[in-house]
Amino acid sequence: MSSRLDEEKLEMLRSWGDGLAHDPRDEVRAAGKAILMLVEEVELLHVDLWHARGPVQVEPGSEQPVTADSEVPLPADATGVRSLRDSITRLRRQSPTAPA
């Protein structure tokens, strides 16, 4: 899974999370719920990013339009992004099969 998360991958994660969330083992059930929470957070971050980008505009001194596909720097207080990154890092450290 070297490419970015697209809708198909998010749906696959949602499916895995849902299945694990119904496992009888506490640790597995907790992991499933964590996956579901992370998928939800990714979707909310996509919405926030879409709103932050706003309408198409031309930056002063540039003839390149800023569109919904343009890279937008995240604000210094992007705690949701940091929280998501930290959660993923913790899950990777806990998973014996996770890539390094």
DALINLIN-V250745 format. One record per helix or strand. SS is the DSSP state (a for helix, b for strand). FROM is the first residue (numbers start at 1). LEN is the number of residues. Records with the same first field share a line. If there is no record, write none. Layout:
SS=FROM-LEN + FROM-LEN
This chain:
a=7-15 + 26-28 + 79-16
b=57-2 + 65-2
